[in-house]
Amino acid sequence: MKVLQYINQTEKLRAVILPGMTVLQTKPAPVMAAFTSRGPNVVDPNILKPDITAPGVNKLAAWTEEDSPTKLPEDPRFVKYNIISGTSMSCPHIAATAALVRAIHPTWSSAAIRSAIMTTAIQRNNLGLPLNDKDGSLANSFAYGSGHFHPTMAAYPSLVYDASYTDYLLYLCSIGIKNIDPSFKCPAKPPTATDLNYPFLAIPKLNGTVTVNRTVTNVGHPKSTYFFSTIPPSMVSVKAKPSILSFNYVGEKKSFTITITPRSEKRLKTRKINETEEYAFGWYSWTDGSHHVRSPITVSLA
């Protein structure tokens, strides 16, 4: 009624739409659910599992009318929507984010979009504390990958780790999978699996110094300089060469190496994931002061 009175009594109408407000907020959130698809990767430990995490608990989603909402034989109801939990609920969040990033950057490859989502993820909850696991302990990269997705930041990642179709064929060659593409022949000495240009480092069974190659593409400011920083897995050293990357234009690529070396004075402080393997977790990032391009590091002991 007041809105109608305002319209009838005012010649120059003016309205302001205010941002929505959260009435009820769970704290702390997010928390890693028990059903999270966890690492390590049993197929190839050189690839981090999972990549990313997204909301997956109690989501309103479409539901088949061929089944009841409880799936119980005694439940006669048929509904179009249901409250569901699981990784199947997380997946649409990431798929939609990838679609939005692609709409903003239509020329980007799927690898670049994956990198944008991963390197801009967050690792803290709404209390400003590190993400917790289901039992209240601190979560790690085998629970959340690079972290909890942040769609707005993913649209403007500043640097991306891109990878071509050929890069993936070379990766398959490195793990012994050949003849995927009849037109492509594996080289006699393909790059190592850890050299796939992914936005993370996963080093299985570390035994001595390991050096990996990475390349980043500038998708931010034309003139920009990024500095390397790291929180290494406990009792290993992590160094980048070069440790400063300077760009002159958008689309420029810069390559660097990262060397991981065990510190011999003490045994690695690790977290046992199963009966036979132990892992240590850390991070490395490139920053220009306002952007932080962050990548997880997982190290398995030999």
HELIX and SHEET records of a PDB file:
HELIX    1   1 LYS A    2  GLN A    9  1                                   8    
HELIX    2   2 THR A   87  ILE A  104  1                                  18    
HELIX    3   3 SER A  110  THR A  119  1                                  10    
HELIX    4   4 SER A  141  TYR A  144  1                                   4    
HELIX    5   5 PRO A  151  ALA A  154  1                                   4    
HELIX    6   6 TYR A  165  SER A  174  1                                  10    
HELIX    7   7 ALA A  193  ASP A  195  5                                   3    
SHEET    1   A 2 LYS A  59  ALA A  62  0                                        
SHEET    2   A 2 TYR A  81  ILE A  84 -1                                        
SHEET    1   B 4 LEU A 159  VAL A 160  0                                        
SHEET    2   B 4 VAL A 210  ASN A 218 -1                                        
SHEET    3   B 4 LYS A 253  PRO A 262 -1                                        
SHEET    4   B 4 VAL A 236  LYS A 241 -1                                        
SHEET    1   C 5 LEU A 201  LEU A 206  0                                        
SHEET    2   C 5 HIS A 292  LEU A 301  1                                        
SHEET    3   C 5 GLU A 278  THR A 287 -1                                        
SHEET    4   C 5 SER A 224  ILE A 231 -1                                        
SHEET    5   C 5 ILE A 244  PHE A 247 -1                                        
SHEET    1   D 4 LEU A 201  LEU A 206  0                                        
SHEET    2   D 4 HIS A 292  LEU A 301  1                                        
SHEET    3   D 4 GLU A 278  THR A 287 -1                                        
SHEET    4   D 4 ARG A 271  LYS A 272 -1                                        
END                                                                             
